[in-house]
Amino acid sequence: MSYLRFDKTLLTNLEESLQREILRTNRSGAYHCTTIVDCNTRKYHGLLVIPIPELDDNNHVLLSSLDETVIQHGAEFNLGIHKYQGNHFSPNGHKYIREFDCERIPATTYRVGGVVLRKEKIFVHHENRILIRYTLMDAHSPTTLRFRPFLAFRNVREYTHENAQASRDYQLVQNGIKTCMYPGYPELFMQLNKKCEFIFQPDWYRGIEYPKEQERGYDFNEDLYVPGYFETDIKKGESIVFSAGISEISPRKLKQIFEAEVSVRTPRDSFYHCLKTAAHQFHCQLGEEHYMIAGYPWFNCRARDMFVSLPGLTLAIDEPEQFEDVMKTAQKAIYQFINNEPITYKIYEMDHPDVLLWAVWALQQYAKETSREQCRQKYGRLLIDIIEFIRHNQHKNLCLHDNGLLYSNGSDKAITWMNSTVNGHPVIPRTGYIVEFNALWYNALRFIGDLVREDGNISLVETLDKQAETTAHSFVEIFRNEHGYLFDYVDGNTVNWSVRPNMLFTVAFDYSPLDRAQKKQVLDIVTKELLTPKGIRSLSPKSEGYNPNYVGPQIQRDYAYHQGTAWPWLMGFYMDAYLRIYKMSGLSFVERQLIGLEDELSIHCISSLPELFDGNPPFKGRGAVSFAMNVAEILRILKLLAKYY
């Protein structure tokens, strides 16, 4: 029995099947994303979506979809599906689907009369190439397959429409063609592993709609260009492999490459294995540089997200060498930043004030998973340089005051992870002494202090210890209120009383300025007001401005983004904090909390976790289909749980 298998009852019900998406990446920035019935519902969906750095920093949809047609006795059965105006779907290929299985690779089984056809897709690692294998499981008559490619050649954030500038030119290559719609784009090679006939029949399919974009208040229709179709015979038991890529390939190698790629895939047969596979999808290797993508399908590598998610995406699945490889690139970018040099690496938002503090936290997790000695040998100099950079007020928006607390100006620009803006202004102008910045600061002072103490650097140890004591005293004095929770931010006489999850980090970190009783008070309030089955709310329902539903046009969603929506990555820190307070007696509670997230693996993006959830029942998943920090933090907690047994 497959862990991720869907039968025809669900698949033929478009209300159910169109909500479920699949994502595959090549670990170099390219991806394939669609629904489990292969009907694209977002402008970001496509069979082959790749970065084209010569054009811009976004991904581009080259091959949007591929319609398959089964032909027997002259009768044609089109297995494709597209949405058109008036809630009209054509063709209705989903009606022929009998099963979708996603345990190792996405596999769809169709039944058309006596024909049983299995389709399997795989994205080749570190190559802009998708392979689709068709196997004729059963047939009682001669069978022909026809493949009709739908081309877009556009930025994922735009649409293509019928136009006279699109090139219709193509050239024959071995068992296929190559074509390119616009200058500046690479050629698209479409080939099969056996001889086929290409029939040139150019046409535009007009008015294809993307309901997910309509839900989000955007334009939602486009035209796609079809240059013609490929046709070939297939015998019972035979497999045919279709390849779409930006370079020509020897058709004889396609079956072998397909099998080789399948053999290295992790089966999605458990909660842990699903998340481990999802973790691998965020890796982006570009030559010698190694990044972590913040999420799919529309994020790039964001500095804060990278450092928060790095331990969970690597160390938690026993891949410390991957952590080191990403840090090799990140370290170069950090030094460019602290030396006030232009950042030449594709890591964005490095200037946000908490980024270096999160980098220290990530390295702290590395020390725990490997050894403090190994961390000091590899990253000791970097850690000292970061702490000194901050301590000597060299960061343009992170000022260390005499009371030991860090001050940041966030009134005009969003500077924390709660970064939604409307008309250029932060929805939540968190400014002044920000609670998690200072929790991170205290944790960094103590961690680096202990690390250099073991190295015998007494002078620096004394400096950091003294600084930490000052910070701890001020932290409790400034942030803790008479109700037992922490102010979210304090700016002079202005204090923010909103009950938000950012105080949670003070309980979850290894070093905290709070005593055990104070930590428990914070945790109790988070449990009472912010905990949901899908994550931790970004704002309490009792606080002013609670807006838990992330729906509607962009501005409406921006106002709701951090005003009550629930975030799974915060659940990781919550469960970490819970186990710190309750130890073994908290295990069963933590395990029960994970059940609510495991359920999501078959509801949204299959085998991954979406960006966020509505803060009220039924806690519907929203935003990006797969989000790195969410996957990472749940993996980190699964690793932590394993240490208790």
N, C-alpha and C positions, 0 to 999 in steps of 0.2 A: 504494500500500500504506500503510495507516494505521499510525502508530507505536504506537497503543493500540487494537488490535482483537482481539476474542475470538470464537471460532467456537462452533458448537453443541456440539462435543465437550466443551469445557470448561464451557460454560454449563449444560448438562443434568446435569453431575456436581456435585451440591450440595456435596460435600466440597471441591471446588475453588472453585466460584463464590461460596459463602457467606463465604469468607475474603477476598474482594475487595470493597472498599467504594468508594463515590464520595462526594465532598463538594463542595457548591457553596454559596457565601455571597453575601450581598448587599452586603458591605462596610460594613454598619451593624449588625452583631451577629447577624443572623438567618442561618439556614442550612437546607440540605436535605442529608440524609445517609441512605444506605441501602446495600444490596449491589447488585452489578451485575445481579442478577435481580429486584431490587425486593422482596426478602424482608427485612423488618426483623429484625435479630439482636441489637440493643441497645435499651435503654430510651431512649437518646439519639437513635435513628433517627427520621426522620419526613420527610414531604414539605414541611411548612411548620412550622419551629421558630423561634420569635421571642422576643426579650427583651420583657418586660412590666414596665418599671421601676416602675409603680404597685403591683405585687404584691411583687417582690423583685429580687435581682440575678441570678437564674438565667434560662435560656431556658425556653420552654414549648412543648410539642408541641400544636399545634392540629389539623392534619390529619396523621394518622399515615401513611395510605396511600390509594391509589385503585385499586380493582379494575376492570379493563376486561373486558367480555364482548363477544365477536363473535357476532352472531346471523345465521344464514342458514337459510332454509326451516324456521324454528321451532327449529332446533338451536342450543343455546347452548354456547359455548366460552369459559370463564373464564380470563383470562390472569394473574390474580393468584396470589399464593402467600403462605401464612402457616404458621408452625410451631405445632403443637399437641402435647399430651402424647403420650409414647410414640414420639417421633421421627416423628410423623405430619405430613405436609405436605398442605395443602389450601387452595385448589385446586392443581393441578400445572401452573400456567401456564408454568413454566420449560421444560417439554417442547416448547412451541411456539416458543421463541426460536431463531432461526437465527444471529443475530450481535449483538454489542454493540460499538459504536464510540464512542470518547471523544475523538477528535482535536480537535474544536471544542466540541461540546456532547454530553452523554450521549445516545446514540441506540440504541434497541433495535429490531431487526427481527423480527417474528413471522410465522410461516407456519401457517395453519390451513386445510388442504385447498387450495382454490384462492385463498384470501385471503392477501395479503401486506400487513401493516400495519406502518408505521414510527412509533415513538414517540420524540419528542425533548423534553428538559426544559431549561428555562433559568430562572435566578433573576434577577429584575429588579434591577439595581443600585440601592442606596439606597432600596428599597421593599420592604415585607413582602408580596411577591407572587411566587408560582411559576407559570410558564406551561408547559403540556404541549401539544405539537402532535402530532396524529395524522394521518398521511397514508395513504390507502388506495392502495397501490402497484399492487395487482392484485386483481381479483375478477370472477367469472363470473356472479354472481347478486346480486340486491338484498341489501344488507348494512345491518345496524343495529348501532350501538355503544351499550353500556350502561355507565355509570360509577357505581360504588358507593363513596362516601367513608367511610373509617373515621376517626372522630373521637376525640380523647383529651382535649384541653383540660386539660393537667396540666403541672406542673413536670417538667423532664427527669430529676430525681433521684427522682421518685415514680412511682406507678402509678395508673391509674384502674380501678375495678371497678364492676360493675353496681350502680346505686343509684337511689333514688327522687327524689333531689334534682336530678339532671341534667334540664335543661329539654329538652322535645321540641318546643318551639315553633320555628316557622320562618316566614319571610315570603318571598313571591315577589318577586324583583327581575328586571330585564331579562335574559332567557335564563338564569335560575338562581334561587338562593335565598340568604338570609342566615340564620344561626343562631348561637346562643351557648349553651353548655351550663351555664355557671355565672356568677354575678354577679362583677364585677371583671375579667372577660375581655372583650376586644374581640369584636365580631361577626365571624364568618367569612363572607365572600362567595364563593360558588362559582358561576361563570358560564361559559357557552360562547359562542363567537362566532356561533353560529347558533341558530335556534329549536330548543327541545328540550322534552321533557315531563319534569317531575319527579313521580315516583310516591312518595308518602309511605308508607314501610313500615318503621317504626322497629323496631330489634332490637339486642340486644347479642350480639356475638361473643365467647364466653367462652373463657378458658384459652389465649390466645395466648402463646407462649413466646419468650424471648429468650436463645438459647444462650450468647452472649458474657457476659451477666450471670451465668448459671449457672457458667460457667468461672471467673468472678471472685468466686464465693462469695456472690453477692447473691440476693435474691428475683428471680424471673425470669418471672413470668407476670402477665397483666392481661386485662381485658375492654375491648373497644372498642365504641363506639356507632356504629351505622349508621342515619342518619335515613331512608334510602330510596335511590332511584337516579334518575339522569338517563338519558334515552334519546333518540337521534336517528339519522336515516338518514345514510349517507355513500355517496357515489358514487366510482367508480374515478377516481383522480387528484385527488380533493378532499382538502383539509386542514381539520381542525377544531382549534381551540385552546381548551383548558380553562384557566381561571384560578382560583386560590385566593389570596385576599388579605384584608386587614382593612379594605378600602374598596371601594366599588362602582366599577366601571369600565365605560366604554362598550364593548359587545361589538364594535362596528365597528372599534375601535382595536387589538384584540388581535393580529391578524396583523401589523400594521404595527410594533407594539411588539416582537413576537417577532423580526421580521427586523432591526430596529434593534439589539436586544441581541446578536444573533448576529454582526452586522457588526463589533462592537468587541471580540470575543473573540480572544485569541491562540491560534492552532492549537497543539495539543500534538504537534508533529511532531519533537521532539528532546529530549534530556535537559535542555538549557538552557531551552527554551520550556515544558516541563512545570513546572520549578521556578519560572520567572517567573510562570506562571499561579497556582501554589500560593502564591507570595509575595503576590500581590494579594488572596488570600482572607483574609489575616490583618488587613487594614485594617479599621478600624471608625470610621466617621465619624458622629458624633452632633452635629448642628448645627454649631457652630463648633469643637467638640472633635474631635481626631483621635487615635485610639489604635491600638495593635497588640495583637491577641489572641494569647496565648501558645500556644494550640493548640486544636484541635477534637477531640471535641465538648464537652468539659467545662471548659475553662479560661477565665479572664477576662484582663484586662490586668494582668500582673505586672511590677513596675518593672524588676527585674533582666533578665527575659526580653526586655523591650522594648528596653533599651539594648544588650544583646548582639546581638539580631537586627536592630535598626534599620539598620545599615550594609548588611547583606546583602540585606535586603528592599527597599531603596530605591537606595542608591548603586551597588550591584553590578549593577543592571539599568538604570542611567543615569536614575534618577528623583530627583535631588537636591531638587527642589521638594517631593516627598513627605516626604523626610527633614525638611526645614525645617518642614513643616506639622505633623508629629508632634511635633517638638521645641518648637513654639510652645505646644502643650498641656503637654508634659512640663516645660518651663521654668517654667511657672506653678506646677505641682505641686512642683517642686524648691524654689522660693522659699517656698511655703507651708510646706514641711518645715523648711528652714533658719531660717525666721522663727518656728518653733514655733507655727504656725497650723494649724487643722483643714484637712485635705486635702479639698477639695470636688470633686476630679476622680476619675474611675473608674480610678485607677491604684493597685493594691494593693501592699502590702509595701514601701512607700517607705522605711520605717525600717530595713530590713536594712542592716547596716554597709557592705557593698561596693557598694551601689546607686549612690551618687554617683561612686564610682571607675569603675564601668562607664559612667556617663554621660560622664565625661571621655574614656574610651577611644572611645566612639561619636563624640564630637566630633573626636577625633584622626583617625578614619577620614574624617570629612567634610573636614578640612583637607587630607588626602592626595588626595582625589578632586576637590576644587574647588581651593582654594589656601589657604595659611596666612593670607594677607592677608584673604581672604573670611571665614575662620573667626574671625579676630581681630575683624573688624568686627562680625560677627553675634553671636558668643558669647564674646568676650574677657572681658567683665565677669562673665558667668556662671561662666566657668572660674576666674577669680580668686576670686570669692565662694565657690565650692566648696572650693578649696584652702585658703583662709583659715579657712573653717568647720571643716575637719578639723584644720588645723594648730593652731588655738586650742582644740582639745578641746571643741567645742560639740556634737558628736554624742554621744548618751547611751550608745552602745555601741561607740565607736571611739576609743580612748585612745592618743594619741601619747606614747610613752615617750622618755626622754632618749637612748636608744640609736638613735632614729630609726625604730623599728618601731611599727606599729599593733597594739594589743592589743584583743581583743574577747572577751566572755564568751558562749560558746555551750554551756555545760554543761547549762543548763536549757531552752533554747529553740534550735531549729535556726535558724542565722543565715546559712548558706552555701547554695549551690545544691544541696548534698547535704542535703536538708531533710526526709527521711522521719522520721516520728515514730511511736511505738507507746505507747499509754496516756499521751499528752501529753509523752513524753520523747524526745529525739533518738536515733535509732538509732546515729548517728555523732556523738558530742558534740565536734565540732571547736571547740576553745576556745584562747585565748591568742594567740600569734603564728601567724596562719593564712597559709599560704604564698602563695596567690593574692592575698589582700588586700594583702600587702606587695609582691608583684610589681606589682600595679596601682598601688600608692602610689608606688613608685619611678618607674614609667613616667609617672604623672601629674605628678610633680615635674619631671622632665626635659622633658616635652612643654610644660607651661605655662611653665616657665622659659625655654625657647627661644622660645616665642611672645611673651612679654613682653620678652625681650631685643631682638627685632626692633622692638618698640614703644618702646624706649628707657627702660623702667622699671628703671634700674640697681639701685636699692635692693632691689626685690622679687626681681630676678634673683639678686643676691648671697645673699639669704636662702634662696631655693629651691635654689640650687646647693650651698650649705653643708649644707642639710638632706638633699639627695640623696646627698652624699658620706658623711654619717653613716649614712644608711639603707643604702647599698650595702655599706659595711664590715660593719655588723651583720648584714645579710641573709646574706652568705656565711658569717660566723662562726656564726650561729645555725642556719641551715637546712641547710647542706651537711654531709654525713657522709662517712665514710672510704670508703664504697662508691661514691661519685660521684653519688648522687642526692640529692634534697632531702626533708627531713622534711615530713610533711603539715601538722603543727602542733606547736608547742612551747609548753608552759605551765610555766614554772619549770623544775624538774628533770624534768618529764614530757615525753618526746619521743615522737612517733608515728612508728614505723618503717614503717608500711604503705606499699607502693608504689602510689601513686594518681596520677591524671592531672593533679592541680592544679599540680604543679611544671612542667608543660608550658608554662604561660602565660609563665613566666620566659624561655623560649626564643623564644616566638612574638611577644612585644611588641617594639615599635620600640626601646625603651630597656630594658636589662637590667643588673642588677648583676653578672651572670656574664660571665666572659671566654669566648672561642670554645671553648676546650678543655673548660671546665666545661659549657657549653651542649651540646656534643656528647655528653658523658657522660650527661647527663639524657635527651637524645633517644634515645640508644642503649638505655637501660633501658626507656623507654616503648615503643620499637619491639619489644624482645625480650619484654616481659611484658604489655603492655597493648593492642597493636595487633591488631585483628580486621578482617575484610573489611567489616564494617558500622559500625565506629566504634571508639572507644577505651574499653577497659574502665575501670570505676570503681574496680576493685581488682585487683591481680595475683593469679593463681591460686596463687602462692607465699606470699601473705600470709594471716594468720589471719582466718577468717571469710568466706572466698571463697564466694559464693552466687550463681551466674551465671544462674539461671533465674527469671524474673519470672512466676511462675504461682501459682495457688491462691487462697485467701481473702485478704482485705485485709491481715491481719497478716502472713501469710506473704510477700505481695508487698512489704510495707513493709520487712521485714527484708532482702529481696533488692535493693531499689530502687537502692542505690548500693554494693552489695557484690560487684560483678563484672559487672553488666550493661554493655552497650556502648552508647555514645552518639555518634550521627553528628555532632553539633555540635562535639564535641571533636576530631573528625577534621579539621575546618576549621583549628583552631589547630595541630594536629599537622602538617598539610601545609604550613601557613604556616611553621612552625618548620623543617621539613625543607628547604624551598626556601631559607631563610635560611642554613642550614649548607652545603647541597650545590649551591646555585645551579642552573645549567643542567643539570648532571649528574644532578640529582634529578627532572627533569621526567617522564621515562618512568615512574619509580616512582610518582609522584603520580598520573599518568594511569591507571595500572593500579589503584590504590586506588579511584579513582572508579567503576570498572566494577562493583564489588560493590554500590555504592549505586544505580547506574543500573538494575540488575536489579530493585531493589525497587519501581520505579515501576509495575510491572504485577502486583504480588503482594499488597499490602496496600491502602492507600488509593490508588486509581489516580491517578498523576501527582504524588504527594506522598510524604513520608517519615514513618514513624511515630515515636513518642516515643523508643523505645529498643529494643534487641535483647537477646536472651539472650547471655551472654558466651561460651557454648560452642556448637560446631556442633549443629544446622544454623543457628544464629544467627537464630532466629525473631523477627519483629517483634512488639512488645508495646505496651501503653499507648494513649495518645491516637492517633487515626488519622492526624493531621497536626500537626506540631510546628514552631513558628516558628523556633526557634533552629537546628534541623537544616537546614531549607530555606535559611535565611539564610546559614549558614556555608559550605555547599557552593556557593551562588551566589557568595559572596565569593572562594572559591578559584578558581572558574571565571573570574572577572574577573581575578584575579591571574595565572592561567596565560596568559590572553590577552595580558598585557603582555610575556610572554617571547617571543612570536612576532611 
